């Protein structure tokens, strides 16, 4: 029986292959089939994200099944000449920068959207959503929204190319080793020292640019999770006071 590390490495190679097809393909379907082909491509992508999700849970058999379904759908479309992936497009895909953003995304607000939109200006955005156990360990409380639901919301934010759950445990850089981003974009309020993070990454042989987004998005009053929670608590206290 192969080790979990071997299974994970094989899956990552599989993911890289399928990802090149997804990112480099062009639709060739006639107009009357376009909607159906787009639906099949969307289903293939959903299998891809499910495969990533199950790999994060170390459920490798289910992950293999999901990624195989994804590849099968795409291969069928290629066989029917309804999509095309050229070598030139594959090379262009490989050259695009992968930009990693990480966070809790407990109550999604405009500040999150702004961070992701800025990341999208730099390349393909990969969002790492913190696990419930990680949030509890670092902040002393569990998130309001469970990790699976938070992941589902983030996957559907415009500009996100890929979203995965982070790793459990104290090794914060393990997920970076797995995803191999070219850039990590930190939010203005994220508690990381950029220089220390760069050094820690270099010690692991990872060449990653670490960038801090300096602008704090303040177009609206409630542009942070803490502000939203404080407003909810203020209203609840007011409601209790009025009911006295």
N, C-alpha and C positions, 0 to 999 in steps of 0.2 A: 504494500500500500504506500502511495506517495505521501510525503509530508505536507502539512498545510502550506508551508512556504513554497514548495514546488507547485502546488495547485494554484496558489495566488499568482506566481510568476507566469504560469501558463495562461491564466485568465487575463492578466495584464497584456500579454502579447496578443491574445485574441481580441481584447478591447481595442488595442492600438490599430489592428488590421481593420476591424469593423468601423472604427471611428474615421479612418481615412476614406472609406467608402461613403459614409454618411456626409462628411464635410466636403468631399470632392465631387459628388454626383450632380448631374444635371438631368432634369426631366426631359424625356423625348416623346412623351405620350401625346397622341392627337388630342385636340380640344375636347372631344366628346368623352375621352377617358381620363382627362386631367384630374377631375375631382376624385375619382376612384383611386388613382395612383397616389395622389397626395395623402389620401386616407390610409393607404397601405404603408407609405413611408412614415406617416405619423405613428402607426402601430409599431413599426419596426423600431422607431426611436424610443417608444415607451418600453419595449422589451429590453432595449439597451440600458435605459436608466434603471429598470427593475434588476437587471443583471448586476449593475454597480451596487445597488442597494443590498442585494443578497450577499455579494462578496464582502461588503462592509460588515455584515452579520456573520461572516465566515460560513455561510450556507453555500458551499461551493457547488454541490450538485444542482441546486435550484438555479444558481447563477449561470452555470454552464447551459442549462436548458433554455433560459431566457435569452442568452446571447446567441445560442444556436438558432432559436426561432427568429431572432432579428436578422441574422445572416441569411437564413433560408428565404425570408421575405425579399430581402434585397437581391439575392441571387436569382430569384424567380423573375423579378422586374428586369434585371440585366439580361437574363435569358430571353425574355419576351421583347427585348430592345425598347423598353419603356423608360429606362434610365441609362445614363452613360457616365463612366468615370474615366477620364483621360489621364495619361501619365503626367502631363503638364499640370493638371489640376491637383493631382496627388502631391507633386513637389511643392506647389504653392501652399497647400494645406500644411505640409510638414514645416514650412518656413514661418507660418503664422505663430505669433507669440501666444503662449498660454498664460493667462493672467489669473492668479488665484486670489480670491477674497474669502475671508472666514469670519464667522460670527454666530450669534445665537439666533437672530431673526425671530425673536419671540413674538413681538407685535410689530409686524412690518409697517413701516412708516416712510414718508418721503426721504428721510435721511438715508435709508437703505437703498432706495431707488436711485438716489443721486450717486452713491458710492458705486453701485453696479454700472450705471451709465458711464461714469468716469473710467471704470475698468474696461468697459467695452471699447473705449476709444484707444486703448493700448493693445487689444487683441481679443482672443476668444476667452470668455469669462468662465472660470470654474469656481463654483461656490462651495465651500465646505461648511456644512451646518453642524454646529456643536451638539454632541450627544447630551441627553438629559443628565447622565451621571457626571459628565465633565462640568456642566454648568453648576450642578449641586456642589461639586468639589471646590470649584473656584469662587463661587458666589454665595455658598451657604444656603441655597434654595434651589428648588427645581423650577424649570421654566413653567409659565402659565400654559403654553401650548406644547403638547408632546412632540418628540423629535420627528416622528413619521409625518405628522401633519405640517410641521414647519418645513420639512424637506419638500413636501408636495407643493406648498405655496411658492417656495423659492424656485422650484423647477419651472414654474409658469410665469416668472417675471421676465419681461422683455429684456433682451440682452444677455440672458444666462444661456450659455452653451451647454453647460453640464453642472449638475448639483449632486453632491454626495454627502453622506453622513461622515463626520470625523471619526477618529479612532478613540476607543475607550482607553483609559489609563493615563499616566502622567507624561508619556512621550508625545509632546505636541508636534514634533517634526516628522513622525512616522508617516503621516498622511502626505507630507511634502515629498518624502522619498518615493511614495507610491505614485503620486500624480505628476511629478517632475514638471512643475511650472517654470516658465522663464522669468516671470515677475510675480511678486507678492505685493498687493496693494493693501496697505493698512488704512483703516479709517482714522479720522482725526482724533478720536477719543479712545482708540484701542490701546490697551496697556502693554505695549511692547517697546523695547529699546531697539531701534533699527540697527545700530552698529553691532550690538550683541547678537541679534538674530542673524545678521550677515555672517558673523564669525562662527556661530554654531552651525550654520548651513555649510560653510566652507569646510569645517572639520569633518562633515559627512560626505565631502566630495560633491556637494551640490552648488552649481553656479546659478544663483538666482538673484535677480535685482530686487531689492527691497525698497519700495517707494511709500512715502507717507502722504496721504491726501490731506492737505493743510486746511482747505476751506471747510468750514462747518456750515452745513445747509440749514438756513434759518428763514426760509421763505414763509413758513407757517409757525405758529406758536408751539404746536405739539410735534416737534421733529426729532424726538428721541423717545425711547421706550420708558426711561425713567420719568420724563415729563408726562407721558400719557398715564402711567400708573399713579403718579401724584395727583393728577387731575381726577382720576376715577376715585381715589381715596378721599379727595376734598369733597367731591359731590356726595359720596356716601356719608361722610361726616355731617354734611349740610342736611342731607335727607333725615338722618337720625335726629339732628337738632330740631328740625321742623316738626318731626313726629312726636317730640316730647310733650 
